[in-house]
Amino acid sequence: MHSLQQLFIQVVEAGSFKKAAEQMHMEPSSLSRKIAALEKHLHVKLLHRSTRHTRPTELGQQYYEGLRRLLDDEIALEDEITSGVKRLKGTLRVSAPVDFGAEFVVPVVHEILKSAPELSVELLLGSHFINLVEQNIDVAVRIGEASKSNLLAKKIGEVSRVLVASHDYLKRYGTPNTPDDLVNHNFILYSPIQARSDIEFADGNKYPYSKIRSNITVNSVNAIRTLVKDGLGIHLGPAWVFKEALENGDVYKVLSKYNLKSFPIHAVYSARAYLPKKTEEFIQQLSRYIERSI
């Protein structure tokens, strides 16, 4: 037996009555009547209905997010009581940036799954920020300063950053000795956002983005690493991306006497009374893995 609130959650997350009804082995007409009864009881329109898609109204979204938190807390509490400390089960939903996730999150997920046969993981890799509640994400890994929100952000590490270029590039265009020398150089950028961001140093000084000159932007660290090796320009990026290339002498640090500002790594999750064991264990293992690897 499903409560009206659980049915409503299912419709919102499925995006349509038809999909939700299939998932719950119900007739769409029956499901629609039950949601209508819930709306009548609350005296509030919860959903915008159409033939193909159903989405919550503003009040419906607020109601969904509150119900989702309550349901998650209930599930977490049951896990706390019945599963024991070391038993992980259910589905863990994680989001992370593509390249960072592939390098650091995937190995952690692999290790957790080897020791938790009752756990399954959905890993969503992408550079865009998603709504944790709407997407039913347990934890998101984010690089950079934590923004003000109703989410909790736990710092689990830092990403050191470097300015790098190839020997051939520096031979052709010269080696910068001070930040001011960067005005004469070409940059390989990761994103349009980076093109509008100052280069920040650990001592608080900045090189203004208005002086950064670039003729190429590409949102792939693998592609950027190749372009840097091929001598197309200087790149400012995570030190871990260039660790092997630096060790092999394929690229060199630029302005090595000037320490760059590091970026914090956060595990972000919804505030709730009980943090599920699966989420807590993932955060702890990822934090330890980052500490060993970066």
C-alpha positions in Angstrom: 0.0 0.0 0.0 1.4 3.4 -1.0 0.6 6.6 0.8 -0.6 9.5 -1.2 2.6 11.4 -0.4 4.7 8.5 -1.7 2.7 8.4 -4.9 3.2 12.2 -5.3 7.0 11.8 -4.9 7.0 9.0 -7.5 5.0 11.2 -10.1 7.4 14.1 -9.6 10.5 12.0 -10.0 9.2 10.0 -12.9 8.0 13.2 -14.7 4.7 11.8 -15.9 1.7 9.8 -14.6 2.2 7.1 -17.2 5.8 6.4 -16.2 5.0 6.6 -12.5 2.1 4.2 -12.9 4.2 1.7 -14.8 6.8 1.8 -12.0 4.2 1.3 -9.3 2.1 -1.3 -11.3 -1.0 0.9 -11.3 -3.3 2.3 -13.9 -2.5 6.0 -14.8 -6.2 7.0 -14.2 -6.1 5.5 -10.7 -2.9 7.3 -9.9 -4.3 10.6 -11.2 -7.4 10.2 -9.1 -5.3 9.6 -6.0 -3.1 12.7 -6.6 -6.3 14.7 -7.2 -7.5 13.5 -3.8 -4.3 14.7 -2.3 -4.6 18.1 -3.9 -8.2 18.4 -2.7 -7.1 17.5 0.8 -4.4 20.2 0.8 -6.5 22.7 -1.1 -3.5 23.3 -3.3 -2.7 22.5 -7.0 0.5 20.4 -6.8 1.1 19.5 -10.5 1.0 21.0 -13.9 -0.4 18.2 -16.1 0.1 17.6 -19.8 -0.2 14.6 -22.1 3.6 14.0 -22.2 5.0 15.6 -19.1 4.0 16.4 -15.5 5.9 18.9 -13.4 5.3 20.4 -10.0 3.8 23.8 -9.4 5.8 26.2 -7.2 4.0 25.0 -4.1 4.2 21.4 -5.4 8.0 21.7 -5.7 8.1 23.0 -2.1 5.9 20.1 -0.9 8.0 17.6 -2.9 11.3 18.8 -1.4 9.9 18.6 2.1 8.4 15.1 1.6 11.7 13.9 0.0 13.7 15.1 3.1 11.2 13.3 5.4 11.4 10.1 3.4 15.1 10.2 3.2 15.4 10.7 6.9 13.0 7.8 7.5 15.1 5.5 5.3 18.3 6.6 6.9 16.9 6.1 10.4 15.8 2.6 9.4 19.2 1.8 8.0 20.8 3.1 11.3 18.6 0.8 13.4 18.4 -2.4 11.3 21.6 -2.5 9.1 24.4 -2.2 11.6 27.4 0.1 11.1 29.2 -1.9 8.4 26.3 -3.1 6.2 25.7 -0.9 3.2 22.6 -1.4 1.1 20.2 0.4 -1.3 21.2 2.8 -4.0 23.9 5.5 -3.6 23.5 8.4 -6.1 26.6 10.5 -6.6 27.4 13.4 -8.9 30.8 14.7 -9.7 32.8 16.7 -12.3 33.6 14.5 -15.3 37.4 14.4 -15.2 37.8 14.6 -11.4 35.1 11.9 -11.0 36.8 9.5 -13.4 40.1 10.0 -11.7 39.1 9.9 -8.0 35.5 9.0 -7.5 35.3 5.9 -9.7 38.1 4.1 -7.8 36.4 4.8 -4.5 33.1 3.5 -5.8 34.9 0.4 -7.1 36.4 -0.3 -3.6 33.1 0.3 -1.8 31.2 -2.1 -4.2 33.7 -4.9 -3.6 32.9 -4.9 0.1 29.1 -4.1 -0.1 27.3 -6.7 -2.2 23.9 -5.2 -1.3 24.8 -1.7 -2.5 24.3 -0.3 -6.0 25.7 3.1 -7.2 24.4 5.6 -9.8 27.3 7.9 -10.7 26.4 11.0 -12.6 29.5 12.7 -14.1 29.0 16.2 -15.5 30.4 19.7 -15.1 27.1 21.4 -14.5 25.6 21.8 -11.0 22.4 19.9 -10.5 19.6 20.2 -8.0 20.3 17.4 -5.4 16.7 17.2 -4.2 15.1 17.2 -7.7 17.6 14.6 -9.0 17.5 12.6 -5.7 21.3 12.8 -5.4 22.7 11.6 -2.1 26.0 13.4 -2.4 27.7 15.7 -4.9 31.4 16.3 -5.2 32.2 19.9 -6.1 35.4 21.8 -6.7 35.6 25.4 -5.5 34.3 27.6 -2.7 31.0 26.4 -1.2 28.1 28.5 -2.1 25.5 29.7 0.4 22.5 27.3 0.3 20.4 25.1 2.5 22.8 22.2 1.6 25.6 21.0 3.8 29.2 21.1 2.4 32.0 19.1 4.0 35.5 19.9 2.9 37.3 16.7 2.0 40.5 18.0 0.4 42.2 20.6 -1.8 43.2 20.7 -5.5 46.6 22.3 -6.0 46.9 24.3 -9.2 49.8 24.9 -11.6 50.7 27.0 -14.6 52.3 24.7 -17.2 53.7 24.9 -20.7 55.9 22.7 -22.9 59.6 23.2 -23.5 59.0 24.0 -27.2 56.5 26.7 -26.4 58.7 28.4 -23.8 61.7 28.1 -26.2 59.6 29.9 -28.9 57.9 32.6 -26.8 60.1 32.9 -23.8 59.7 31.9 -20.1 57.7 34.3 -17.9 59.6 35.4 -14.8 56.9 37.4 -13.2 53.1 37.4 -13.5 53.3 40.6 -15.5 55.1 38.6 -18.2 52.0 36.6 -18.9 50.6 39.4 -21.0 52.8 38.3 -23.8 51.6 34.6 -23.8 48.7 32.6 -25.2 46.5 30.5 -22.8 44.7 27.3 -23.4 41.4 27.6 -21.4 39.1 25.0 -20.0 35.9 27.1 -20.2 34.4 30.5 -20.9 34.2 30.9 -17.1 37.9 30.5 -16.8 38.3 33.3 -19.4 36.5 35.6 -17.0 38.4 34.5 -13.9 41.5 36.1 -12.5 44.6 34.0 -11.9 44.8 33.9 -8.0 48.0 33.4 -6.1 48.3 32.0 -2.6 49.4 35.4 -1.2 46.2 37.0 -2.3 47.6 38.8 -5.4 45.8 38.4 -8.7 46.6 38.5 -12.4 43.5 40.1 -14.0 41.5 38.1 -16.5 41.3 41.1 -18.8 45.0 40.6 -19.6 44.6 36.9 -20.5 44.9 36.2 -24.2 43.6 32.9 -25.6 42.7 31.4 -29.0 41.4 28.0 -27.8 38.9 26.8 -25.1 38.2 23.0 -24.6 36.3 21.4 -21.7 38.5 18.2 -21.5 41.5 17.9 -19.4 42.9 15.1 -21.6 42.6 17.4 -24.6 44.2 20.3 -22.8 47.1 18.1 -21.6 47.7 17.1 -25.2 47.5 20.7 -26.4 49.9 21.9 -23.8 52.4 19.1 -24.7 52.1 20.1 -28.3 53.1 23.7 -27.5 49.9 25.6 -28.1 50.1 27.7 -25.0 50.1 28.0 -21.2 47.4 26.4 -19.1 46.3 27.0 -15.5 44.8 23.8 -14.1 44.8 21.1 -11.4 48.3 19.8 -10.5 47.0 16.2 -10.6 46.2 16.4 -14.3 49.9 17.1 -15.1 51.6 15.0 -12.5 52.9 12.4 -14.9 53.7 14.9 -17.6 55.7 17.0 -15.1 57.6 14.0 -13.9 58.4 12.9 -17.4 59.5 16.4 -18.5 56.7 16.7 -21.1 55.6 20.0 -19.5 57.2 22.4 -17.1 55.9 24.6 -14.3 55.6 28.3 -15.2 56.2 30.9 -12.5 57.2 28.1 -10.1 58.3 30.6 -7.5 54.7 32.0 -7.3 52.4 29.6 -5.4 48.9 29.5 -6.8 45.7 29.5 -4.8 44.3 25.9 -4.3 40.7 25.0 -4.8 38.8 23.2 -2.0 36.9 20.0 -2.6 33.5 19.6 -1.0 31.1 16.8 -0.5 27.7 18.4 -0.7 24.5 16.8 0.6 21.0 17.7 1.9 20.6 18.6 5.5 18.8 15.8 7.3 18.5 14.4 10.8 20.2 11.1 9.9 23.0 10.9 7.3 22.7 7.4 5.6 25.5 5.1 6.3 26.1 4.6 2.6 26.6 8.4 2.2 28.8 8.7 5.3 31.0 5.8 4.2 31.4 7.2 0.7 32.5 10.6 2.0 35.0 9.1 4.4 36.5 6.8 1.8 36.7 9.5 -0.8 38.4 11.9 1.7 41.0 9.3 2.5 41.6 8.5 -1.2 42.1 12.2 -2.0 44.5 12.6 0.9 46.6 9.8 -0.4 46.4 10.7 -4.1 46.7 14.5 -4.3 
